[in-house]
Amino acid sequence: MEDTLSRGQLKLLMCALRLAQGEFLTRESGRRCLYLIDDFASELDDARRGLLASRLKATQSQVFVSAISAEHVIDMSDENSKMFTVEKGKITD
């Protein structure tokens, strides 16, 4: 697949598979998944990042993402969001 898909396409494919697994788990068990995504914005353009953010929000699950810049996760924000910043090993909110 790496010869056919770009890194962004591969990342979206893997996220789509994980989202499908999470939806299946929720449907079968009634429990929601916890999603952890490192470097959320890498390899994704604005449109794809927005699409992934909206799909994650639609799950109504708890989502933890890391990003280089807060602007890269703005699509994830809503009234229930909490953002933390890590600088020089210190966590602030």
KESERO-661148 format. One record per residue (C-alpha): residue number from 1; residue in three letters; x, y, z. Coordinates in Angstrom, 2 decimals, m for minus. Each point is the difference from the previous one (the first is absolute). Example, Ala and Ser with C-alpha at 12.3 -4.5 7.8 and 13.67 -1.06 7.14 Angstrom:
<r><seq>1</seq><type>ala</type><X>12.30</X><Y>m4.50</Y><Z>7.80</Z></r>
<r><seq>2</seq><type>ser</type><X>1.37</X><Y>3.44</Y><Z>m0.66</Z></r>
END
This chain:
<r><seq>1</seq><type>met</type><X>0.00</X><Y>0.00</Y><Z>0.00</Z></r>
<r><seq>2</seq><type>glu</type><X>2.84</X><Y>2.38</Y><Z>0.74</Z></r>
<r><seq>3</seq><type>asp</type><X>0.90</X><Y>m0.08</Y><Z>m3.70</Z></r>
<r><seq>4</seq><type>thr</type><X>m3.53</X><Y>0.99</Y><Z>m1.02</Z></r>
<r><seq>5</seq><type>leu</type><X>m1.26</X><Y>2.35</Y><Z>2.71</Z></r>
<r><seq>6</seq><type>ser</type><X>1.49</X><Y>3.26</Y><Z>1.20</Z></r>
<r><seq>7</seq><type>arg</type><X>0.82</X><Y>0.31</Y><Z>3.70</Z></r>
<r><seq>8</seq><type>gly</type><X>m3.13</X><Y>2.12</Y><Z>0.51</Z></r>
<r><seq>9</seq><type>gln</type><X>m2.19</X><Y>m2.53</Y><Z>m1.80</Z></r>
<r><seq>10</seq><type>leu</type><X>1.50</X><Y>m2.82</Y><Z>2.04</Z></r>
<r><seq>11</seq><type>lys</type><X>m0.60</X><Y>1.92</Y><Z>3.23</Z></r>
<r><seq>12</seq><type>leu</type><X>m3.64</X><Y>0.63</Y><Z>m0.97</Z></r>
<r><seq>13</seq><type>leu</type><X>m0.48</X><Y>m3.65</Y><Z>m0.92</Z></r>
<r><seq>14</seq><type>met</type><X>1.36</X><Y>m1.15</Y><Z>3.36</Z></r>
<r><seq>15</seq><type>cys</type><X>m2.16</X><Y>2.52</Y><Z>1.85</Z></r>
<r><seq>16</seq><type>ala</type><X>m3.07</X><Y>m1.14</Y><Z>m1.96</Z></r>
<r><seq>17</seq><type>leu</type><X>0.72</X><Y>m3.61</Y><Z>0.96</Z></r>
<r><seq>18</seq><type>arg</type><X>0.39</X><Y>0.92</Y><Z>3.67</Z></r>
<r><seq>19</seq><type>leu</type><X>m3.20</X><Y>2.05</Y><Z>m0.08</Z></r>
<r><seq>20</seq><type>ala</type><X>m1.84</X><Y>m2.96</Y><Z>m1.54</Z></r>
<r><seq>21</seq><type>gln</type><X>1.36</X><Y>m2.28</Y><Z>2.73</Z></r>
<r><seq>22</seq><type>gly</type><X>m1.11</X><Y>2.49</Y><Z>2.63</Z></r>
<r><seq>23</seq><type>glu</type><X>m3.49</X><Y>0.27</Y><Z>m1.46</Z></r>
<r><seq>24</seq><type>phe</type><X>m0.25</X><Y>m3.79</Y><Z>m0.05</Z></r>
<r><seq>25</seq><type>leu</type><X>1.12</X><Y>m0.22</Y><Z>3.63</Z></r>
<r><seq>26</seq><type>thr</type><X>m2.52</X><Y>2.65</Y><Z>1.03</Z></r>
<r><seq>27</seq><type>arg</type><X>m2.81</X><Y>m1.75</Y><Z>m1.86</Z></r>
<r><seq>28</seq><type>glu</type><X>0.86</X><Y>m3.43</Y><Z>1.44</Z></r>
<r><seq>29</seq><type>ser</type><X>0.84</X><Y>0.95</Y><Z>3.58</Z></r>
<r><seq>30</seq><type>gly</type><X>m1.69</X><Y>3.34</Y><Z>0.55</Z></r>
<r><seq>31</seq><type>arg</type><X>3.36</X><Y>1.41</Y><Z>1.12</Z></r>
<r><seq>32</seq><type>arg</type><X>1.83</X><Y>2.82</Y><Z>m1.73</Z></r>
<r><seq>33</seq><type>cys</type><X>3.63</X><Y>m0.11</Y><Z>m1.06</Z></r>
<r><seq>34</seq><type>leu</type><X>2.77</X><Y>2.27</Y><Z>1.11</Z></r>
<r><seq>35</seq><type>tyr</type><X>1.96</X><Y>1.36</Y><Z>m2.96</Z></r>
<r><seq>36</seq><type>leu</type><X>3.65</X><Y>1.07</Y><Z>0.28</Z></r>
<r><seq>37</seq><type>ile</type><X>1.54</X><Y>1.76</Y><Z>m3.01</Z></r>
<r><seq>38</seq><type>asp</type><X>3.57</X><Y>1.19</Y><Z>m0.01</Z></r>
<r><seq>39</seq><type>asp</type><X>0.91</X><Y>2.95</Y><Z>m2.24</Z></r>
<r><seq>40</seq><type>phe</type><X>m3.56</X><Y>0.43</Y><Z>m1.21</Z></r>
<r><seq>41</seq><type>ala</type><X>0.74</X><Y>2.43</Y><Z>m2.82</Z></r>
<r><seq>42</seq><type>ser</type><X>3.03</X><Y>m1.70</Y><Z>m1.55</Z></r>
<r><seq>43</seq><type>glu</type><X>m0.42</X><Y>m1.07</Y><Z>m3.62</Z></r>
<r><seq>44</seq><type>leu</type><X>m3.55</X><Y>1.42</Y><Z>m0.15</Z></r>
<r><seq>45</seq><type>asp</type><X>m1.16</X><Y>3.11</Y><Z>m1.83</Z></r>
<r><seq>46</seq><type>asp</type><X>m2.64</X><Y>2.28</Y><Z>1.52</Z></r>
<r><seq>47</seq><type>ala</type><X>m2.91</X><Y>m1.76</Y><Z>m1.72</Z></r>
<r><seq>48</seq><type>arg</type><X>1.07</X><Y>m3.50</Y><Z>1.08</Z></r>
<r><seq>49</seq><type>arg</type><X>0.80</X><Y>1.19</Y><Z>3.51</Z></r>
<r><seq>50</seq><type>gly</type><X>m3.48</X><Y>1.53</Y><Z>0.26</Z></r>
<r><seq>51</seq><type>leu</type><X>m1.58</X><Y>m3.21</Y><Z>m1.31</Z></r>
<r><seq>52</seq><type>leu</type><X>1.85</X><Y>m2.13</Y><Z>2.53</Z></r>
<r><seq>53</seq><type>ala</type><X>m0.87</X><Y>2.42</Y><Z>2.81</Z></r>
<r><seq>54</seq><type>ser</type><X>m3.70</X><Y>m0.10</Y><Z>m0.86</Z></r>
<r><seq>55</seq><type>arg</type><X>m0.01</X><Y>m3.81</Y><Z>m0.15</Z></r>
<r><seq>56</seq><type>leu</type><X>1.72</X><Y>m0.21</Y><Z>3.39</Z></r>
<r><seq>57</seq><type>lys</type><X>m2.45</X><Y>2.47</Y><Z>1.53</Z></r>
<r><seq>58</seq><type>ala</type><X>m2.92</X><Y>m1.99</Y><Z>m1.42</Z></r>
<r><seq>59</seq><type>thr</type><X>1.10</X><Y>m3.05</Y><Z>2.02</Z></r>
<r><seq>60</seq><type>gln</type><X>m0.71</X><Y>1.92</Y><Z>3.22</Z></r>
<r><seq>61</seq><type>ser</type><X>3.01</X><Y>m1.82</Y><Z>1.45</Z></r>
<r><seq>62</seq><type>gln</type><X>2.84</X><Y>1.43</Y><Z>2.00</Z></r>
<r><seq>63</seq><type>val</type><X>2.83</X><Y>1.06</Y><Z>m2.32</Z></r>
<r><seq>64</seq><type>phe</type><X>3.57</X><Y>0.94</Y><Z>0.91</Z></r>
<r><seq>65</seq><type>val</type><X>2.10</X><Y>1.59</Y><Z>m2.72</Z></r>
<r><seq>66</seq><type>ser</type><X>3.46</X><Y>1.47</Y><Z>m0.10</Z></r>
<r><seq>67</seq><type>ala</type><X>0.97</X><Y>2.72</Y><Z>m2.43</Z></r>
<r><seq>68</seq><type>ile</type><X>2.87</X><Y>2.37</Y><Z>m0.61</Z></r>
<r><seq>69</seq><type>ser</type><X>m2.33</X><Y>3.00</Y><Z>m0.10</Z></r>
<r><seq>70</seq><type>ala</type><X>m3.37</X><Y>0.74</Y><Z>1.63</Z></r>
<r><seq>71</seq><type>glu</type><X>m1.33</X><Y>1.20</Y><Z>m3.35</Z></r>
<r><seq>72</seq><type>his</type><X>0.36</X><Y>m3.55</Y><Z>m1.31</Z></r>
<r><seq>73</seq><type>val</type><X>m2.61</X><Y>m1.30</Y><Z>2.45</Z></r>
<r><seq>74</seq><type>ile</type><X>m2.45</X><Y>2.89</Y><Z>m0.08</Z></r>
<r><seq>75</seq><type>asp</type><X>m2.45</X><Y>m2.17</Y><Z>m1.98</Z></r>
<r><seq>76</seq><type>met</type><X>m0.11</X><Y>m2.36</Y><Z>2.98</Z></r>
<r><seq>77</seq><type>ser</type><X>m1.10</X><Y>2.68</Y><Z>2.47</Z></r>
<r><seq>78</seq><type>asp</type><X>m3.47</X><Y>0.34</Y><Z>1.44</Z></r>
<r><seq>79</seq><type>glu</type><X>m1.53</X><Y>0.92</Y><Z>3.35</Z></r>
<r><seq>80</seq><type>asn</type><X>1.18</X><Y>m3.29</Y><Z>1.53</Z></r>
<r><seq>81</seq><type>ser</type><X>3.60</X><Y>0.34</Y><Z>m1.16</Z></r>
<r><seq>82</seq><type>lys</type><X>2.98</X><Y>0.53</Y><Z>2.24</Z></r>
<r><seq>83</seq><type>met</type><X>3.38</X><Y>0.98</Y><Z>m1.39</Z></r>
<r><seq>84</seq><type>phe</type><X>3.31</X><Y>m0.50</Y><Z>1.76</Z></r>
<r><seq>85</seq><type>thr</type><X>3.35</X><Y>1.37</Y><Z>m1.04</Z></r>
<r><seq>86</seq><type>val</type><X>3.32</X><Y>m1.67</Y><Z>0.72</Z></r>
<r><seq>87</seq><type>glu</type><X>3.01</X><Y>2.29</Y><Z>m0.05</Z></r>
<r><seq>88</seq><type>lys</type><X>3.41</X><Y>m1.00</Y><Z>1.29</Z></r>
<r><seq>89</seq><type>gly</type><X>m1.55</X><Y>m2.97</Y><Z>1.79</Z></r>
<r><seq>90</seq><type>lys</type><X>m2.65</X><Y>2.05</Y><Z>1.84</Z></r>
<r><seq>91</seq><type>ile</type><X>m3.74</X><Y>m0.46</Y><Z>m0.60</Z></r>
<r><seq>92</seq><type>thr</type><X>m2.26</X><Y>3.05</Y><Z>0.04</Z></r>
<r><seq>93</seq><type>asp</type><X>m3.65</X><Y>0.50</Y><Z>m0.88</Z></r>
END
